[in-house]
Amino acid sequence: MDFELNYEIASTADFIYSRKFTRVALQFPDNLLKDSIRIVRALRAKLGSLRSSDGERGVDDKDIGLFVMADTTYGSCCVDEVGASHIDADCVIHYGHTCLSPTSTLPAFFVFGKASINTSNCIENLSKHALTNGKPILVLYGLEYAHAIPHIREAVKVASSSYGSGLKLEINFADVMCTVITPSKDHKSLCGPAGGCTRHTIGGLVWNIPDRKKMEEHLLFWIGSDNSAFANVVLTFNGCEIVRYDATEERLLTDVSQPLKILKRRYYLVEKAKDANIIGVLVGTLGVAGYLHMIHQMKELITKAGKKAYTLVMGKPNPAKLANFPECDVFINVSCAQTALLDSKEFLAPVITPFEAMLAFGRGTQWTGAYVMEFRDLMSSSPVEGSDQAEEARFSFLKGGYVEDVAQPETENGEEEKEGALALANAAEKALQLRDRSLDPIVKGTAKSGAEYFVSRSYHGLEMQCNSSSPEPYAIGRSGKASGYDDEKSKQEIQ
């Protein structure tokens, strides 16, 4: 496929030039970084031609700075507003796979790319499955295949009419939500559903279902690879029959039972989180709109459940980073839907999603089988409701008996409920009061605050003297080769 057509050079340059952006961040995933130089050159040439055709009225293309961003702060599917802020960017051009999560501060233009697909083979499999299944079909797809959907949609209409009036293929296609995102306080009002329909969105796709029908009545036909976007669809619509067309191998896969096994694992993590006392809230994004509201909602939920919370910002989480916080019994990952699920088998403590946290720490909540991946669907403007009872007994599957969850006592002056540094300091003073002392006999009965608990650790890093800005004392290690260090050679010479 043509290079400029694949990377939408013309439309990208028009977006930059028409809105008079002068500092543009180009965000690439690792697999597309090799094409970044060619893309910059092509954009430079196109911006120059736009200025020539526009006379002297537009922005000088020489004044437009194009900055290539790699190694994103968090997931590559989200707009990296943190990295873009380092260069004071006016906008972000996002290339490759994306979740199309709304941004907080910067406008973004998305270039999905155009993955190759055998449309005739895909149409044949889709039509054949529609005839044999009998259910209405909803076609979902990876955004890299969005360019082929209009042709597939038109071909399906032709194929449906060729069967005659006695047999009609009921096949509906989801639409791409948008290619340009402008920050807005109202993150759910992109477009309203038609009358008598329910609007559904997932992974940048949007579609309407008549109120008389349910999603469970549809067969979901996914076009794309088995990636995080597909896992998001499988978990969110786990009550639907799902098939996947692999465009790379040009074959239809009907067995998607393996992703559904994830639900059993997630249910186990929910039950394990119920027995946690100290919870770490991981900031998994600084760009997805509404993340700060969700963090505050999670902290309020944890406090109402009588537990303690730490807010941790560490970029992309991994086992080594989270191992620095062994006092946390469980972590909550607040991120976009496609990076929220972490395989925590290698972690010291399980990592759950905000939805799973609401199941674990909400009073009287039960898992009905429905699963919510998007944290914006969980956001509520009203405060989290707590239980009126001082104590509530529940059955712990891990401990094999009934346990009592003690409610968090209310503060006298309510200062901890205020936002800001003072509230965080007041919360830290009581951070570990509910820690199960039997799990840590070294500091049993001695830690009155989170700061004291950290001081009681055996390892403190480099010792900092109060009257000095440099770490002292320090030791000088050996020098030379391992086969014979310098100090060892001097001893041999003496002998």
Backbone hydrogen bonds, N-H to C=O, Kabsch-Sander energy under -0.5 kcal/mol:
donor,donor_aa,acceptor,acceptor_aa,energy
6,N,2,D,-2.5
7,Y,3,F,-2.0
8,E,5,L,-0.7
9,I,4,E,-2.2
12,T,8,E,-2.1
13,A,9,I,-2.5
14,D,10,A,-2.1
15,F,11,S,-2.0
16,I,12,T,-2.1
17,Y,13,A,-2.8
18,S,14,D,-2.6
19,R,15,F,-1.1
20,K,17,Y,-0.8
21,F,16,I,-2.0
24,V,65,G,-3.3
25,A,91,C,-2.1
26,L,24,V,-0.5
26,L,67,F,-3.8
27,Q,25,A,-0.7
27,Q,93,I,-2.7
28,F,26,L,-0.5
28,F,69,M,-2.1
32,L,29,P,-1.2
33,L,29,P,-0.6
33,L,30,D,-0.8
35,D,32,L,-1.5
36,S,33,L,-1.4
39,I,35,D,-2.1
40,V,36,S,-2.3
41,R,37,I,-2.2
42,A,38,R,-2.4
43,L,39,I,-2.6
44,R,40,V,-2.4
45,A,41,R,-2.2
46,K,42,A,-2.3
47,L,43,L,-2.8
48,G,44,R,-2.0
49,S,45,A,-1.9
50,L,46,K,-2.1
51,R,47,L,-2.0
52,S,48,G,-2.0
53,S,49,S,-2.2
54,D,50,L,-1.4
55,G,52,S,-0.8
57,R,54,D,-1.1
63,D,60,D,-1.7
64,I,61,D,-0.9
65,G,22,T,-3.7
65,G,63,D,-0.6
66,L,64,I,-0.5
67,F,24,V,-2.9
67,F,65,G,-0.6
69,M,26,L,-3.4
78,C,75,G,-1.1
81,E,79,V,-1.7
84,A,80,D,-1.8
85,S,81,E,-1.6
86,H,82,V,-0.8
86,H,83,G,-0.6
87,I,84,A,-1.1
88,D,85,S,-1.0
89,A,84,A,-2.1
90,D,23,R,-3.5
91,C,23,R,-1.0
92,V,107,P,-1.8
93,I,25,A,-3.2
94,H,92,V,-0.7
94,H,109,F,-2.8
95,Y,27,Q,-2.2
95,Y,93,I,-0.5
96,G,111,V,-2.0
99,C,77,C,-1.4
100,L,77,C,-0.5
104,S,287,G,-0.8
108,A,181,I,-2.5
109,F,92,V,-2.4
110,F,179,T,-2.8
111,V,94,H,-3.2
112,F,110,F,-0.6
115,A,144,E,-2.0
119,T,117,I,-1.3
122,C,118,N,-2.2
123,I,119,T,-2.7
124,E,120,S,-2.0
125,N,121,N,-2.1
126,L,122,C,-2.4
127,S,123,I,-2.7
128,K,124,E,-2.2
129,H,125,N,-2.1
130,A,126,L,-1.9
131,L,127,S,-1.8
132,T,128,K,-1.8
133,N,129,H,-1.9
134,G,130,A,-1.1
137,I,170,E,-2.8
138,L,219,L,-2.6
139,V,137,I,-0.5
139,V,172,N,-3.1
140,L,138,L,-0.6
140,L,221,F,-2.1
142,G,223,I,-2.4
145,Y,142,G,-2.3
146,A,143,L,-1.4
148,A,145,Y,-1.2
149,I,145,Y,-0.6
149,I,146,A,-0.7
152,I,148,A,-2.0
153,R,149,I,-3.2
154,E,150,P,-2.1
155,A,151,H,-2.3
156,V,152,I,-2.1
157,K,153,R,-1.7
158,V,154,E,-1.9
159,A,155,A,-2.4
160,S,156,V,-2.6
161,S,157,K,-2.0
162,S,158,V,-1.4
163,Y,159,A,-0.6
163,Y,160,S,-0.8
164,G,161,S,-1.1
167,L,164,G,-0.8
170,E,168,K,-0.6
171,I,169,L,-1.2
172,N,137,I,-3.0
174,A,139,V,-2.1
175,D,206,V,-2.8
177,M,204,G,-3.3
181,I,108,A,-2.6
184,S,103,T,-0.5
187,H,185,K,-1.0
189,S,186,D,-0.6
197,C,194,A,-1.6
198,T,209,I,-3.3
200,H,207,W,-2.9
202,I,205,L,-1.9
205,L,202,I,-2.0
206,V,175,D,-2.5
207,W,200,H,-2.1
209,I,198,T,-2.6
211,D,196,G,-2.7
213,K,210,P,-2.0
217,E,214,K,-1.3
218,H,215,M,-1.9
219,L,136,P,-2.5
220,L,218,H,-0.5
220,L,241,E,-2.8
221,F,138,L,-2.6
221,F,219,L,-0.6
222,W,220,L,-0.7
222,W,243,V,-2.8
223,I,140,L,-2.1
224,G,222,W,-0.6
224,G,245,Y,-2.1
227,N,225,S,-1.6
231,A,227,N,-2.2
232,N,228,S,-1.9
233,V,229,A,-1.6
234,V,230,F,-2.6
235,L,231,A,-2.3
236,T,232,N,-2.1
237,F,233,V,-2.5
238,N,235,L,-0.9
240,C,237,F,-1.6
241,E,218,H,-0.7
243,V,220,L,-2.5
244,R,253,L,-2.9
245,Y,222,W,-3.6
246,D,244,R,-0.7
246,D,251,R,-2.5
247,A,245,Y,-0.9
250,E,246,D,-1.5
251,R,246,D,-1.3
253,L,244,R,-3.5
254,T,252,L,-0.5
256,V,254,T,-0.9
260,L,256,V,-0.9
261,K,257,S,-1.0
261,K,258,Q,-0.9
262,I,259,P,-1.5
263,L,260,L,-1.2
264,K,260,L,-0.5
265,R,261,K,-1.3
266,R,262,I,-2.6
267,Y,263,L,-2.2
268,Y,264,K,-1.7
269,L,265,R,-1.8
270,V,266,R,-1.9
271,E,267,Y,-2.0
272,K,268,Y,-2.0
273,A,269,L,-2.2
274,K,270,V,-1.2
275,D,272,K,-1.0
276,A,273,A,-1.7
279,I,308,K,-3.0
280,G,330,V,-2.5
281,V,279,I,-0.6
281,V,310,Y,-4.1
282,L,280,G,-0.8
282,L,332,I,-3.0
283,V,312,L,-2.7
284,G,282,L,-1.2
284,G,334,V,-1.9
289,A,102,P,-2.6
291,Y,288,V,-1.6
294,M,290,G,-1.9
295,I,291,Y,-2.0
296,H,292,L,-2.1
297,Q,293,H,-2.1
298,M,294,M,-2.5
299,K,295,I,-2.3
300,E,296,H,-2.2
301,L,297,Q,-2.2
302,I,298,M,-2.5
303,T,299,K,-2.2
304,K,300,E,-2.3
305,A,301,L,-1.3
306,G,303,T,-1.7
307,K,302,I,-2.2
308,K,277,N,-2.3
310,Y,279,I,-2.4
312,L,281,V,-2.8
312,L,310,Y,-0.6
314,M,312,L,-0.5
322,L,318,N,-2.2
323,A,319,P,-1.5
324,N,321,K,-1.4
325,F,322,L,-1.8
328,C,325,F,-1.5
329,D,278,I,-2.5
330,V,278,I,-1.1
331,F,350,P,-2.3
332,I,280,G,-2.7
333,N,331,F,-0.5
333,N,352,I,-2.8
334,V,282,L,-2.4
334,V,332,I,-0.8
335,S,333,N,-1.0
339,T,336,C,-1.3
340,A,336,C,-0.8
342,L,340,A,-0.7
344,S,342,L,-1.4
346,E,343,D,-0.7
347,F,344,S,-0.8
352,I,331,F,-3.0
357,A,353,T,-2.1
358,M,354,P,-1.9
359,L,355,F,-1.5
360,A,356,E,-2.2
361,F,357,A,-2.8
362,G,358,M,-1.3
365,T,362,G,-1.1
368,T,366,Q,-0.6
373,M,371,Y,-0.5
375,F,373,M,-0.6
377,D,374,E,-1.2
378,L,375,F,-1.5
379,M,375,F,-0.6
392,E,405,D,-0.9
394,R,403,V,-2.5
396,S,394,R,-0.6
396,S,401,G,-3.1
397,F,395,F,-0.6
400,G,396,S,-1.6
401,G,396,S,-1.1
403,V,394,R,-2.9
405,D,392,E,-2.2
406,V,404,E,-0.7
407,A,390,A,-2.0
417,E,414,G,-1.0
418,K,415,E,-1.5
424,L,420,G,-1.6
425,A,421,A,-2.3
426,N,422,L,-2.4
427,A,423,A,-2.1
428,A,424,L,-1.9
429,E,425,A,-1.2
430,K,426,N,-0.6
430,K,427,A,-0.9
431,A,428,A,-1.3
433,Q,430,K,-1.1
435,R,432,L,-1.3
437,R,435,R,-0.9
439,L,436,D,-1.8
440,D,437,R,-1.2
443,V,440,D,-0.9
444,K,441,P,-0.9
446,T,443,V,-2.1
447,A,443,V,-1.1
448,K,446,T,-0.7
450,G,428,A,-2.6
453,Y,449,S,-1.8
454,F,450,G,-2.0
455,V,451,A,-1.9
456,S,452,E,-1.5
457,R,454,F,-1.2
460,H,458,S,-0.5
465,Q,463,E,-0.5
465,Q,470,S,-0.6
468,S,465,Q,-1.2
472,E,463,E,-1.3
477,G,475,A,-0.5
481,K,484,G,-0.8
484,G,481,K,-1.2
486,D,479,S,-2.6
489,K,485,Y,-2.1
490,S,486,D,-1.8
491,K,487,D,-1.4
492,Q,488,E,-1.9
493,E,489,K,-2.2
494,I,490,S,-1.7
495,Q,491,K,-1.9
